[in-house]
Amino acid sequence: MLNPTQITSVPLLNVQRQTAAIRPSLDAAISRVLDHGMFINGPEVREFEDSLARYCGVQHAIACASGSDAILLPLMALGVSPGDRVITVPFTFFATGGCIARLGAEPVFVDIDPATFNMDPVALARHLESLSAADLRSIKAILPVHLFGQCAPMDPINEVAARYGIPVIEDAAQAIGAEYKGHRSGSMGWCGAFSFFPSKNLGGLGDGGLITTNDAGLAAKLRILREHGSEARYYHRVVGMNSRLDTLQAATLLAKFAHLEAWTASRRAHAATYLSELRGAKLPQESPDCFHVYNQFTIRADDRDELKGRLDAAGVASAIYYPVPLHLQDCFAGLGYKPGDMPHSEAAAKSVLSIPVEASLTDAEVAFVVERVNAATAG
Ligand SMILES: *Cc1c(COP(=O)(O)O)cnc(C)c1O
Protein backbone atom coordinates (compact mmCIF):
# COMPACT_ATOMS: atom_id res chain seq x y z
CA MET A 1 0.00 0.00 0.00
CA LEU A 2 1.18 3.49 -0.80
CA ASN A 3 1.98 5.71 2.13
CA PRO A 4 0.78 9.33 1.98
CA THR A 5 4.20 10.62 0.93
CA GLN A 6 4.11 8.51 -2.27
CA ILE A 7 0.66 9.70 -3.36
CA THR A 8 0.55 12.63 -5.73
CA SER A 9 -3.16 12.86 -6.46
CA VAL A 10 -6.56 11.44 -5.49
CA PRO A 11 -9.42 11.34 -8.02
CA LEU A 12 -13.10 11.74 -7.16
CA LEU A 13 -14.02 8.46 -8.78
CA ASN A 14 -11.83 5.58 -9.88
CA VAL A 15 -14.08 3.32 -11.93
CA GLN A 16 -11.26 1.12 -13.22
CA ARG A 17 -10.09 0.35 -9.72
CA GLN A 18 -13.63 -0.55 -8.60
CA THR A 19 -13.95 -2.82 -11.62
CA ALA A 20 -10.55 -4.47 -11.13
CA ALA A 21 -11.39 -5.41 -7.54
CA ILE A 22 -14.36 -7.56 -8.62
CA ARG A 23 -13.45 -8.27 -12.24
CA PRO A 24 -13.87 -12.09 -12.12
CA SER A 25 -17.46 -11.81 -10.86
CA LEU A 26 -18.32 -9.25 -13.56
CA ASP A 27 -16.75 -11.41 -16.29
CA ALA A 28 -18.72 -14.42 -15.03
CA ALA A 29 -21.98 -12.46 -14.96
CA ILE A 30 -21.43 -11.20 -18.50
CA SER A 31 -20.55 -14.71 -19.70
CA ARG A 32 -23.75 -16.15 -18.26
CA VAL A 33 -25.81 -13.58 -20.15
CA LEU A 34 -23.87 -14.21 -23.37
CA ASP A 35 -24.57 -17.92 -22.91
CA HIS A 36 -28.33 -17.70 -22.28
CA GLY A 37 -28.83 -14.88 -24.77
CA MET A 38 -31.88 -13.33 -23.11
CA PHE A 39 -30.60 -9.80 -23.46
CA ILE A 40 -34.02 -8.21 -22.80
CA ASN A 41 -35.97 -9.18 -19.65
CA GLY A 42 -33.62 -12.06 -18.88
CA PRO A 43 -33.86 -13.85 -15.53
CA GLU A 44 -31.24 -11.56 -13.91
CA VAL A 45 -33.61 -8.60 -14.22
CA ARG A 46 -36.24 -10.15 -11.96
CA GLU A 47 -33.55 -11.49 -9.63
CA PHE A 48 -32.08 -8.01 -9.30
CA GLU A 49 -35.53 -6.48 -8.72
CA ASP A 50 -36.30 -9.02 -6.01
CA SER A 51 -32.92 -8.45 -4.32
CA LEU A 52 -33.42 -4.71 -4.31
CA ALA A 53 -37.00 -4.95 -3.04
CA ARG A 54 -35.83 -7.07 -0.11
CA TYR A 55 -32.88 -4.76 0.55
CA CYS A 56 -35.02 -1.62 0.58
CA GLY A 57 -37.77 -3.26 2.62
CA VAL A 58 -40.55 -2.95 0.03
CA GLN A 59 -42.83 -5.39 -1.77
CA HIS A 60 -42.09 -4.37 -5.34
CA ALA A 61 -39.11 -3.17 -7.35
CA ILE A 62 -39.36 -2.34 -11.04
CA ALA A 63 -36.14 -1.88 -12.99
CA CYS A 64 -35.93 0.65 -15.81
CA ALA A 65 -33.41 2.29 -18.10
CA SER A 66 -32.16 5.14 -15.89
CA GLY A 67 -32.67 7.02 -12.65
CA SER A 68 -34.34 9.76 -14.65
CA ASP A 69 -36.89 7.27 -16.00
CA ALA A 70 -37.38 6.00 -12.43
CA ILE A 71 -38.71 9.49 -11.65
CA LEU A 72 -40.51 9.94 -14.97
CA LEU A 73 -42.43 6.62 -14.92
CA PRO A 74 -44.23 7.16 -11.57
CA LEU A 75 -45.13 10.69 -12.71
CA MET A 76 -46.56 9.13 -15.91
CA ALA A 77 -48.44 6.58 -13.77
CA LEU A 78 -50.02 9.51 -11.93
CA GLY A 79 -51.04 10.99 -15.28
CA VAL A 80 -48.99 14.15 -14.71
CA SER A 81 -49.52 16.41 -17.71
CA PRO A 82 -49.63 20.08 -18.78
CA GLY A 83 -51.36 22.24 -16.17
CA ASP A 84 -50.16 20.01 -13.34
CA ARG A 85 -47.49 20.89 -10.81
CA VAL A 86 -44.98 18.85 -8.82
CA ILE A 87 -43.19 20.24 -5.77
CA THR A 88 -39.46 19.62 -5.42
CA VAL A 89 -36.23 21.33 -4.33
CA PRO A 90 -34.00 23.49 -6.54
CA PHE A 91 -30.72 22.20 -5.07
CA THR A 92 -30.43 18.84 -6.84
CA PHE A 93 -29.28 17.16 -10.03
CA PHE A 94 -31.16 18.46 -13.06
CA ALA A 95 -33.14 15.24 -13.66
CA THR A 96 -35.30 15.84 -10.60
CA GLY A 97 -36.86 18.93 -12.13
CA GLY A 98 -36.32 17.94 -15.76
CA CYS A 99 -38.58 14.88 -15.50
CA ILE A 100 -41.44 17.04 -14.29
CA ALA A 101 -40.98 19.50 -17.16
CA ARG A 102 -40.66 16.73 -19.77
CA LEU A 103 -44.27 15.78 -19.07
CA GLY A 104 -45.31 19.37 -19.70
CA ALA A 105 -45.93 19.93 -15.99
CA GLU A 106 -44.47 22.71 -13.87
CA PRO A 107 -41.82 22.13 -11.22
CA VAL A 108 -42.59 24.16 -8.10
CA PHE A 109 -39.60 24.74 -5.85
CA VAL A 110 -39.39 24.94 -2.07
CA ASP A 111 -36.11 25.75 -0.36
CA ILE A 112 -33.75 23.40 1.48
CA ASP A 113 -32.60 23.20 5.08
CA PRO A 114 -29.03 24.55 4.87
CA ALA A 115 -27.84 22.09 7.55
CA THR A 116 -28.66 18.98 5.48
CA PHE A 117 -29.16 20.31 1.90
CA ASN A 118 -32.55 18.52 1.91
CA MET A 119 -36.15 19.71 1.53
CA ASP A 120 -37.26 21.90 4.44
CA PRO A 121 -40.65 20.52 5.55
CA VAL A 122 -41.55 23.91 7.04
CA ALA A 123 -41.02 25.56 3.64
CA LEU A 124 -43.12 22.79 2.08
CA ALA A 125 -45.97 23.32 4.55
CA ARG A 126 -45.82 27.09 4.11
CA HIS A 127 -45.99 26.78 0.35
CA LEU A 128 -49.02 24.47 0.45
CA GLU A 129 -50.79 26.72 2.98
CA SER A 130 -50.35 29.68 0.62
CA LEU A 131 -52.21 28.01 -2.26
CA SER A 132 -55.82 28.50 -3.36
CA ALA A 133 -58.04 25.42 -3.60
CA ALA A 134 -57.65 25.44 -7.40
CA ASP A 135 -53.86 25.68 -7.21
CA LEU A 136 -53.81 22.91 -4.60
CA ARG A 137 -55.65 20.62 -7.02
CA SER A 138 -52.88 21.15 -9.58
CA ILE A 139 -50.21 19.72 -7.24
CA LYS A 140 -49.87 16.07 -8.28
CA ALA A 141 -46.81 14.94 -6.30
CA ILE A 142 -44.11 15.97 -3.84
CA LEU A 143 -40.60 14.95 -4.88
CA PRO A 144 -38.05 15.28 -2.07
CA VAL A 145 -34.42 14.35 -2.83
CA HIS A 146 -32.14 12.39 -0.49
CA LEU A 147 -29.20 14.52 -1.48
CA PHE A 148 -25.58 13.32 -1.28
CA GLY A 149 -26.71 10.09 0.45
CA GLN A 150 -28.70 11.47 3.38
CA CYS A 151 -32.46 11.04 3.61
CA ALA A 152 -34.76 14.04 3.62
CA PRO A 153 -36.85 14.31 6.82
CA MET A 154 -39.56 11.92 5.65
CA ASP A 155 -41.83 11.98 8.72
CA PRO A 156 -42.68 15.69 8.53
CA ILE A 157 -42.74 15.59 4.71
CA ASN A 158 -45.15 12.62 4.71
CA GLU A 159 -47.25 14.29 7.39
CA VAL A 160 -47.69 17.47 5.35
CA ALA A 161 -48.30 15.45 2.17
CA ALA A 162 -50.94 13.29 3.89
CA ARG A 163 -52.74 16.41 5.14
CA TYR A 164 -53.30 17.37 1.49
CA GLY A 165 -53.57 13.85 0.05
CA ILE A 166 -50.55 14.31 -2.23
CA PRO A 167 -48.34 11.31 -3.10
CA VAL A 168 -44.63 11.49 -2.23
CA ILE A 169 -41.96 10.21 -4.64
CA GLU A 170 -38.51 9.84 -3.06
CA ASP A 171 -35.64 10.77 -5.35
CA ALA A 172 -33.28 8.21 -3.82
CA ALA A 173 -30.83 8.24 -6.76
CA GLN A 174 -27.91 9.13 -4.47
CA ALA A 175 -29.06 7.27 -1.40
CA ILE A 176 -29.28 3.51 -1.84
CA GLY A 177 -29.08 1.96 1.64
CA ALA A 178 -29.54 5.30 3.42
CA GLU A 179 -31.91 5.23 6.37
CA TYR A 180 -34.25 7.60 8.15
CA LYS A 181 -35.36 6.44 11.61
CA GLY A 182 -34.40 2.89 10.67
CA HIS A 183 -36.30 2.86 7.35
CA ARG A 184 -34.38 2.47 4.12
CA SER A 185 -34.66 5.06 1.37
CA GLY A 186 -37.30 4.15 -1.19
CA SER A 187 -39.58 2.57 1.42
CA MET A 188 -41.06 5.69 3.00
CA GLY A 189 -42.91 7.46 0.21
CA TRP A 190 -45.51 6.22 -2.27
CA CYS A 191 -42.50 5.08 -4.27
CA GLY A 192 -38.76 5.66 -4.55
CA ALA A 193 -36.50 6.27 -7.57
CA PHE A 194 -32.98 4.84 -7.76
CA SER A 195 -30.17 5.33 -10.27
CA PHE A 196 -27.29 3.04 -11.20
CA PHE A 197 -25.33 5.70 -13.07
CA PRO A 198 -21.65 4.73 -12.60
CA SER A 199 -20.97 7.42 -9.98
CA LYS A 200 -23.81 6.32 -7.67
CA ASN A 201 -23.11 4.08 -4.66
CA LEU A 202 -24.32 1.06 -6.66
CA GLY A 203 -23.03 2.05 -10.08
CA GLY A 204 -23.62 -0.02 -13.20
CA LEU A 205 -21.61 -0.37 -16.39
CA GLY A 206 -23.80 2.28 -17.96
CA ASP A 207 -27.26 3.67 -17.31
CA GLY A 208 -29.88 1.98 -15.18
CA GLY A 209 -32.67 2.75 -12.73
CA LEU A 210 -35.27 1.17 -10.48
CA ILE A 211 -38.49 2.11 -8.72
CA THR A 212 -39.46 0.73 -5.30
CA THR A 213 -43.01 0.70 -3.95
CA ASN A 214 -45.45 -1.10 -1.68
CA ASP A 215 -48.35 -0.22 -3.99
CA ALA A 216 -49.15 -3.32 -6.09
CA GLY A 217 -51.31 -1.29 -8.46
CA LEU A 218 -48.50 1.14 -9.14
CA ALA A 219 -46.02 -1.72 -9.63
CA ALA A 220 -48.28 -3.31 -12.24
CA LYS A 221 -48.73 0.04 -14.03
CA LEU A 222 -45.01 0.70 -14.08
CA ARG A 223 -44.27 -2.71 -15.62
CA ILE A 224 -46.68 -1.86 -18.43
CA LEU A 225 -45.46 1.72 -18.90
CA ARG A 226 -41.83 0.63 -19.27
CA GLU A 227 -42.83 -1.68 -22.18
CA HIS A 228 -44.56 0.83 -24.45
CA GLY A 229 -47.74 0.51 -22.42
CA SER A 230 -48.34 -3.06 -23.52
CA GLU A 231 -49.41 -5.81 -21.15
CA ALA A 232 -50.06 -8.41 -23.82
CA ARG A 233 -47.51 -7.82 -26.55
CA TYR A 234 -48.73 -5.64 -29.44
CA TYR A 235 -51.90 -4.56 -27.57
CA HIS A 236 -51.70 -1.06 -26.07
CA ARG A 237 -54.26 0.44 -23.73
CA VAL A 238 -51.91 3.24 -22.70
CA VAL A 239 -48.91 4.96 -24.29
CA GLY A 240 -45.75 4.09 -22.41
CA MET A 241 -42.09 4.15 -23.36
CA ASN A 242 -39.16 1.82 -23.86
CA SER A 243 -37.42 1.90 -20.50
CA ARG A 244 -36.06 -1.47 -19.47
CA LEU A 245 -32.92 -2.40 -17.60
CA ASP A 246 -30.72 -4.50 -19.89
CA THR A 247 -30.13 -8.05 -18.68
CA LEU A 248 -26.38 -7.38 -18.90
CA GLN A 249 -26.74 -4.43 -16.56
CA ALA A 250 -28.93 -6.40 -14.15
CA ALA A 251 -26.41 -9.28 -14.11
CA THR A 252 -23.41 -7.06 -13.40
CA LEU A 253 -25.39 -4.98 -10.89
CA LEU A 254 -26.26 -8.20 -9.04
CA ALA A 255 -22.55 -9.02 -8.85
CA LYS A 256 -21.83 -5.53 -7.53
CA PHE A 257 -24.80 -5.56 -5.14
CA ALA A 258 -23.04 -8.31 -3.17
CA HIS A 259 -20.47 -5.65 -2.18
CA LEU A 260 -22.81 -2.74 -1.49
CA GLU A 261 -22.86 -3.06 2.29
CA ALA A 262 -19.05 -3.22 2.47
CA TRP A 263 -18.75 -0.23 0.11
CA THR A 264 -21.21 1.75 2.22
CA ALA A 265 -19.16 0.93 5.33
CA SER A 266 -16.00 2.20 3.56
CA ARG A 267 -17.66 5.44 2.50
CA ARG A 268 -18.87 5.98 6.05
CA ALA A 269 -15.42 5.22 7.46
CA HIS A 270 -13.80 7.74 5.09
CA ALA A 271 -16.45 10.30 6.08
CA ALA A 272 -15.87 9.61 9.79
CA THR A 273 -12.14 10.29 9.29
CA TYR A 274 -12.92 13.58 7.53
CA LEU A 275 -15.41 14.58 10.22
CA SER A 276 -12.85 14.04 12.97
CA GLU A 277 -9.71 15.25 11.20
CA LEU A 278 -10.63 18.11 8.87
CA ARG A 279 -10.07 21.31 10.81
CA GLY A 280 -10.47 24.34 8.56
CA ALA A 281 -13.43 23.31 6.40
CA LYS A 282 -17.15 23.68 7.14
CA LEU A 283 -18.27 20.05 7.34
CA PRO A 284 -21.53 18.33 6.34
CA GLN A 285 -23.94 17.47 9.13
CA GLU A 286 -25.30 14.01 9.72
CA SER A 287 -28.83 14.27 11.07
CA PRO A 288 -29.31 12.10 14.21
CA ASP A 289 -32.35 10.52 12.47
CA CYS A 290 -30.26 9.43 9.50
CA PHE A 291 -27.85 6.75 8.36
CA HIS A 292 -25.87 8.69 5.75
CA VAL A 293 -24.33 6.70 2.87
CA TYR A 294 -22.09 9.53 1.58
CA ASN A 295 -22.54 9.42 -2.16
CA GLN A 296 -20.77 12.76 -1.75
CA PHE A 297 -18.82 14.32 1.10
CA THR A 298 -19.63 17.97 0.62
CA ILE A 299 -17.87 20.75 2.48
CA ARG A 300 -18.70 24.45 2.28
CA ALA A 301 -16.40 27.45 1.91
CA ASP A 302 -17.00 31.15 1.31
CA ASP A 303 -14.00 31.18 -1.03
CA ARG A 304 -15.11 27.95 -2.70
CA ASP A 305 -13.72 28.65 -6.20
CA GLU A 306 -10.30 29.62 -4.79
CA LEU A 307 -10.34 26.57 -2.50
CA LYS A 308 -11.09 24.34 -5.48
CA GLY A 309 -8.10 25.87 -7.29
CA ARG A 310 -5.82 25.22 -4.29
CA LEU A 311 -7.04 21.61 -4.06
CA ASP A 312 -6.53 21.06 -7.81
CA ALA A 313 -2.96 22.29 -7.42
CA ALA A 314 -2.48 20.02 -4.38
CA GLY A 315 -3.67 16.91 -6.25
CA VAL A 316 -7.08 16.55 -4.59
CA ALA A 317 -9.92 16.28 -7.09
CA SER A 318 -13.15 18.03 -6.17
CA ALA A 319 -16.42 18.93 -7.85
CA ILE A 320 -19.21 21.43 -7.49
CA TYR A 321 -22.55 19.67 -7.09
CA TYR A 322 -24.42 21.87 -8.03
CA PRO A 323 -23.34 25.31 -9.27
CA VAL A 324 -26.76 26.59 -10.43
CA PRO A 325 -29.98 25.80 -8.54
CA LEU A 326 -32.80 24.64 -10.81
CA HIS A 327 -35.03 27.69 -10.28
CA LEU A 328 -32.28 29.82 -11.89
CA GLN A 329 -31.53 27.52 -14.85
CA ASP A 330 -32.09 29.15 -18.25
CA CYS A 331 -34.53 26.44 -19.34
CA PHE A 332 -36.78 27.27 -16.36
CA ALA A 333 -36.70 31.05 -16.85
CA GLY A 334 -40.34 30.85 -17.94
CA LEU A 335 -41.34 29.76 -14.43
CA GLY A 336 -40.63 33.30 -13.21
CA TYR A 337 -38.23 32.67 -10.34
CA LYS A 338 -35.50 35.22 -9.61
CA PRO A 339 -32.30 35.33 -7.55
CA GLY A 340 -33.17 35.62 -3.87
CA ASP A 341 -36.28 33.42 -4.09
CA MET A 342 -34.52 30.32 -2.66
CA PRO A 343 -31.78 31.80 -0.46
CA HIS A 344 -30.52 28.54 1.12
CA SER A 345 -30.28 26.75 -2.22
CA GLU A 346 -28.52 29.74 -3.78
CA ALA A 347 -26.04 29.99 -0.88
CA ALA A 348 -25.34 26.26 -1.13
CA ALA A 349 -24.71 26.51 -4.89
CA LYS A 350 -22.11 29.24 -4.21
CA SER A 351 -20.28 27.47 -1.37
CA VAL A 352 -20.37 23.67 -1.81
CA LEU A 353 -17.44 21.51 -2.80
CA SER A 354 -17.43 17.70 -2.85
CA ILE A 355 -14.19 15.87 -2.08
CA PRO A 356 -13.23 12.21 -2.71
CA VAL A 357 -15.12 9.73 -0.52
CA GLU A 358 -15.68 6.69 -2.77
CA ALA A 359 -15.37 3.21 -1.34
CA SER A 360 -12.16 2.16 -3.07
CA LEU A 361 -10.01 4.95 -1.57
CA THR A 362 -7.23 3.60 0.61
CA ASP A 363 -6.55 4.86 4.14
CA ALA A 364 -3.39 6.47 2.79
CA GLU A 365 -5.38 8.35 0.15
CA VAL A 366 -7.86 9.52 2.77
CA ALA A 367 -4.92 10.69 4.91
CA PHE A 368 -3.53 12.53 1.86
CA VAL A 369 -6.87 14.28 1.31
CA VAL A 370 -7.03 15.24 5.01
CA GLU A 371 -3.55 16.70 4.94
CA ARG A 372 -4.10 18.66 1.71
CA VAL A 373 -7.58 19.95 2.61
CA ASN A 374 -6.33 21.05 6.02
CA ALA A 375 -3.43 22.88 4.36
CA ALA A 376 -5.78 24.48 1.80
CA THR A 377 -8.25 25.68 4.43
CA ALA A 378 -5.72 26.80 7.07
CA GLY A 379 -5.56 30.42 8.20
C1 LIG B 1 -28.27 10.70 -10.79
C2 LIG B 1 -29.51 11.37 -10.34
C3 LIG B 1 -30.72 11.26 -11.04
C4 LIG B 1 -30.84 10.66 -12.40
O1 LIG B 1 -30.29 9.45 -12.58
P1 LIG B 1 -29.77 8.98 -14.04
O2 LIG B 1 -29.59 7.53 -13.82
O3 LIG B 1 -28.49 9.70 -14.30
O4 LIG B 1 -30.81 9.29 -15.03
C5 LIG B 1 -31.84 11.85 -10.49
N1 LIG B 1 -31.79 12.53 -9.35
C6 LIG B 1 -30.65 12.68 -8.66
C7 LIG B 1 -30.68 13.43 -7.38
C8 LIG B 1 -29.47 12.12 -9.13
O5 LIG B 1 -28.33 12.30 -8.46
The ligand as a Tripos MOL2 file, in Angstrom:
@<TRIPOS>MOLECULE
LIG
   15    15     1     0     0
SMALL
NO_CHARGES

@<TRIPOS>ATOM
      1 C1        -28.2670   10.7040  -10.7920 C.3       1 LIG1
      2 C2        -29.5080   11.3710  -10.3400 C.ar      1 LIG1
      3 C3        -30.7190   11.2650  -11.0390 C.ar      1 LIG1
      4 C4        -30.8420   10.6600  -12.3980 C.3       1 LIG1
      5 O1        -30.2880    9.4530  -12.5780 O.3       1 LIG1
      6 P1        -29.7660    8.9790  -14.0440 P.3       1 LIG1
      7 O2        -29.5930    7.5270  -13.8150 O.co2     1 LIG1
      8 O3        -28.4880    9.7010  -14.2980 O.co2     1 LIG1
      9 O4        -30.8130    9.2910  -15.0300 O.co2     1 LIG1
     10 C5        -31.8400   11.8510  -10.4920 C.ar      1 LIG1
     11 N1        -31.7950   12.5270   -9.3460 N.ar      1 LIG1
     12 C6        -30.6470   12.6790   -8.6570 C.ar      1 LIG1
     13 C7        -30.6760   13.4320   -7.3830 C.3       1 LIG1
     14 C8        -29.4730   12.1170   -9.1330 C.ar      1 LIG1
     15 O5        -28.3320   12.2970   -8.4580 O.3       1 LIG1
@<TRIPOS>BOND
     1     1     2 1
     2     2     3 ar
     3     2    14 ar
     4     3     4 1
     5     3    10 ar
     6     4     5 1
     7     5     6 1
     8     6     7 2
     9     6     8 1
    10     6     9 1
    11    10    11 ar
    12    11    12 ar
    13    12    13 1
    14    12    14 ar
    15    14    15 1
@<TRIPOS>SUBSTRUCTURE
     1 LIG1         1 GROUP 0 **** ****
